[in-house]
Amino acid sequence: MAQITYINAGELKEIIKNPDVHVYDIRERDEYQREHIIGSKNVPLSTFDSEQFAQLPDSDILVFHCQSGNRTKQCEPKLKQLNFKQVMVLQDGIQGWKKIGCTVNKNLKAPLPIMRQVQIVAGSLIVLGVVLGFTISPYFTLLSGFVGAGLLFAGVTGFCGMANLLMLLPYNRQQCTKPSCN
């Protein structure tokens, strides 16, 4: 069972050049593709498995991070199950890294993370329903209620129909050019 050590971005900056240090971004693939710490590898929390690290010597240092540190803190029980002497969590995540002026690999051509797209579309539909409800017909407020019910359902069940629809858009389809791509 691993001991978890929390480090700040300045401490990571000091050790990241060590070849025995491996930085892992636990955000989802779309978030990672848009922006990530240079040299980090993507191991999404949704598919996290301790077997992914089996090829590394247990003397290596693993550093995990997310956007702000919250998701990494929540997955601490999974990290404790790793058989490594040093497992670290970057406090404040990639935001803390950028805050001290460290560079990240940005791909502004990558689509926004799917959950941000859902927030934009849902928010727009709710505002549209309210505006049309006041100006044209009160029945348009049903649109806002429908979107709100969909968000509630997504929160309770973990299934987001809007996210699944947005994933069908051409710019959200993941391009698989490598033979090892799933």
JOSULLIN-V494111 format. One record per pair of residues at least 24 apart in sequence whose C-alpha atoms are under 10 Angstrom apart, sorted by the first residue. I is the first residue (numbers start at 1). J is the second residue. D is the distance in whole Angstrom. If there is no record, write none. Layout:
BEGIN
I J D
I J D
END
This chain:
BEGIN
1 77 10
1 78 10
1 79 9
1 80 5
1 81 5
1 82 6
1 83 6
1 84 8
1 85 9
2 76 10
2 77 10
2 78 10
2 79 7
2 80 5
2 81 6
2 82 6
2 83 6
2 84 6
2 85 6
2 86 7
2 87 6
2 88 10
3 76 10
3 79 9
3 80 6
3 81 9
3 82 9
3 83 10
3 84 8
3 85 7
3 86 7
3 87 6
3 88 8
4 62 10
4 63 10
4 73 10
4 76 8
4 77 10
4 79 8
4 80 7
4 84 10
4 85 9
4 86 7
4 87 5
4 88 5
4 89 7
5 63 9
5 86 8
5 87 6
5 88 5
5 89 6
5 90 9
5 91 10
6 63 9
6 64 10
6 73 10
6 87 9
6 88 6
6 89 5
6 90 6
6 91 6
6 92 10
7 63 9
7 88 7
7 89 6
7 90 5
7 91 6
7 92 9
7 93 10
8 88 10
8 89 8
8 90 6
8 91 5
8 92 7
8 93 9
8 96 8
8 97 8
8 100 10
9 90 7
9 91 7
9 92 8
9 93 8
9 94 8
9 95 9
9 96 6
9 97 5
9 98 8
9 99 9
9 100 7
9 101 10
9 102 9
10 90 10
10 96 9
10 97 8
10 100 7
10 101 10
10 102 9
11 90 9
12 63 8
12 88 9
12 89 10
12 90 7
12 91 10
12 97 9
13 97 8
13 100 10
13 102 8
15 61 10
16 40 10
16 61 10
16 63 9
18 60 10
18 61 9
19 60 9
19 61 9
20 56 9
20 57 9
20 59 8
20 60 5
20 61 6
20 62 8
21 59 10
21 60 6
21 61 5
21 62 6
21 63 7
21 86 10
21 87 10
21 88 10
22 56 10
22 60 8
22 61 6
22 62 5
22 63 6
22 64 8
22 87 10
22 88 10
23 61 9
23 62 6
23 63 5
23 64 6
23 65 8
23 88 9
23 89 10
23 90 9
24 62 7
24 63 6
24 64 5
24 65 6
24 66 9
24 89 10
24 90 10
25 63 9
25 64 6
25 65 5
25 66 6
25 67 9
25 72 9
25 90 10
25 93 9
25 94 9
26 64 7
26 65 6
26 66 5
26 67 9
26 71 8
26 72 7
26 75 9
27 64 10
27 65 8
27 66 5
27 67 7
27 71 8
27 72 9
28 66 9
28 113 8
28 114 10
29 113 9
29 174 10
30 110 8
30 111 7
30 112 7
30 113 5
30 114 7
30 115 10
30 172 9
30 174 9
31 66 10
31 67 9
31 110 9
31 111 9
31 112 7
31 113 5
31 114 8
31 115 10
31 116 10
32 66 9
32 67 10
32 105 9
32 106 9
32 107 9
32 110 10
32 113 9
33 105 9
33 106 8
33 107 7
33 108 9
33 109 10
33 110 7
33 111 9
33 112 9
33 113 9
34 105 8
34 106 6
34 107 5
34 108 6
34 109 8
34 110 5
34 111 7
34 112 7
34 113 8
35 67 10
35 94 9
35 104 7
35 105 6
35 106 4
35 107 6
35 108 8
35 110 9
36 66 9
36 67 9
36 94 7
36 103 9
36 104 5
36 105 5
36 106 7
36 107 9
37 65 10
37 93 10
37 94 7
37 97 8
37 98 9
37 102 9
37 103 7
37 104 5
37 105 6
37 106 9
38 102 10
38 103 7
38 104 6
38 105 6
38 106 9
39 104 9
39 105 9
40 64 9
40 65 9
40 104 10
40 105 10
45 71 8
45 72 9
45 75 8
45 78 10
48 75 9
48 78 8
48 79 10
49 78 8
49 79 10
49 81 10
49 82 9
50 78 8
50 79 8
50 80 10
50 81 7
50 82 6
50 83 9
51 82 9
53 82 8
53 83 9
53 84 9
54 82 9
54 83 9
54 84 10
56 84 9
57 83 9
57 84 8
57 85 10
58 82 9
58 83 6
58 84 5
58 85 6
58 86 8
59 83 9
59 84 6
59 85 6
59 86 7
60 84 7
60 85 8
60 86 7
60 87 9
61 85 7
61 86 5
61 87 6
61 88 7
62 86 6
62 87 5
62 88 6
62 89 8
63 87 6
63 88 5
63 89 6
63 90 7
64 88 6
64 89 5
64 90 6
64 91 9
64 93 8
65 89 6
65 90 5
65 91 8
65 92 8
65 93 5
65 94 7
65 95 10
65 97 10
66 90 8
66 91 9
66 92 8
66 93 5
66 94 6
66 95 9
67 91 10
67 92 7
67 93 5
67 94 5
67 95 6
67 96 9
67 97 10
68 92 4
68 93 4
68 94 6
68 95 6
68 96 7
68 97 10
69 93 5
69 94 8
69 95 9
69 96 9
109 171 10
110 171 8
110 172 9
111 171 7
111 172 6
111 173 10
112 171 10
112 172 9
113 172 9
114 162 10
114 163 6
114 164 9
114 166 7
114 167 7
114 172 8
115 160 10
115 162 10
115 163 7
115 166 10
116 163 10
117 162 9
117 163 8
117 166 8
117 167 10
118 151 9
118 160 9
118 161 10
118 162 7
118 163 6
118 164 10
118 165 10
118 166 8
119 151 10
119 162 10
119 163 10
121 147 10
121 162 9
121 163 10
121 166 9
122 147 6
122 148 8
122 150 9
122 151 8
122 162 8
123 147 9
123 148 9
END
